[in-house]
Amino acid sequence: MPLAQLISPRELAARQQTPGLVILDCRFALDDADYGQRSYAQGHIEGARFADLERDLSGPVTKGRTGRHPLPDPKVLLERLRAWGINDDSEVVLYDDGPGAYAARAWWLLAWLGKREGVYLLDGGLKAWHAAGLPLSLDAPRSVPGRLTGEPDMSLVLSAERLQNRLGRPTLTLIDARAEPRFRGEVEPIDPVAGHIPGAQCLVFTDNLGEGGRFLPPEQLHERFAQALQGRSPKDLVAYCGSGVTACHNLFAMALAGYPLGALYAGSWSEWITDSRREVATGA
């Protein structure tokens, strides 16, 4: 079974009553921390549980040491996933408002813990669900605790130190998911320092999407990342972004295109710049 899988709104609607199906609503807004929970309370896909980026899908921030969304403690994350009813054999559907960045973060965390089958992103997210004329629910789902097992695969994670040691190697492909003006250092609306990690290429995560906010066909995604790899092994690819969230969108898109799962620099730009000794690049 492919590691990265999509499900359409109509397909999900037809399978909503499937035993063992778990749906997670991953909506979030960087400028409004309560947006996701508030939106969920105003209406969600029937049966969905709410997964908050900062409270559930990230660990605590240590000022001056970590990025804005550190990885959660694996044991704490496992307990949360079990509380949502996830078992080893569960099918899991993840969605957010549409671009899929927060849903992809949840997908990556599940893959990190070893849950690599039966996990889907709702293609086009809640916008596509609305466009299909499908209803929302106000009802809180009943939760039967699950028994998900897992161990974090640390080969999928790169620390700042390990990444710094690899900079300049001809085998490294380093991709940055942020918008081009932030990558070039022309603007920085979130973090205190502008620019990018030396040697990185800008692969804006939203360019993985086509009409209606749905993912491009796998062959187009394959070509997109082939241009970035330039013949280098995808096993040596490292993805990052501002805080380790939208980078997961690029990793999902690569897996959708048939590439092996690359590594995530989870601390990303917001962690990189906590140490002034780390080099910063600007421009294209």
Stockholm file with secondary structure:
# STOCKHOLM 1.0

chainA/1-284         MPLAQLISPRELAARQQTPGLVILDCRFALDDADYGQRSYAQGHIEGARFADLERDLSGPVTKGRTGRHPLPDPKVLLERLRAWGINDDSEVVLYDDGPGAYAARAWWLLAWLGKREGVYLLDGGLKAWHAAGLPLSLDAPRSVPGRLTGEPDMSLVLSAERLQNRLGRPTLTLIDARAEPRFRGEVEPIDPVAGHIPGAQCLVFTDNLGEGGRFLPPEQLHERFAQALQGRSPKDLVAYCGSGVTACHNLFAMALAGYPLGALYAGSWSEWITDSRREVATGA
#=GR chainA/1-284 SS CCSSEEECHHHHHHHTTCTTEEEEECCCCTTCTTHHHHHHHHCBCTTEEECCTTTTSSCCCCTTTSCSSCCCCHHHHHHHHHHTTCCTTCEEEEECSSSCHHHHHHHHHHHHTTCCSSEEEETTHHHHHHHTTCCCBCCCCCCCCCCCCCCCCGGGBCCHHHHHHHTTCTTCEEEECSCHHHHHTSCCSSSSSCSBCTTCEECCGGGGBCGGGCBCCHHHHHHHHHHHHTTSCGGGEEEECSSSSHHHHHHHHHHHTTCCCCEECTTHHHHHTTSTTSCCBCCC
#=GC SS_cons         CCSSEEECHHHHHHHTTCTTEEEEECCCCTTCTTHHHHHHHHCBCTTEEECCTTTTSSCCCCTTTSCSSCCCCHHHHHHHHHHTTCCTTCEEEEECSSSCHHHHHHHHHHHHTTCCSSEEEETTHHHHHHHTTCCCBCCCCCCCCCCCCCCCCGGGBCCHHHHHHHTTCTTCEEEECSCHHHHHTSCCSSSSSCSBCTTCEECCGGGGBCGGGCBCCHHHHHHHHHHHHTTSCGGGEEEECSSSSHHHHHHHHHHHTTCCCCEECTTHHHHHTTSTTSCCBCCC
//
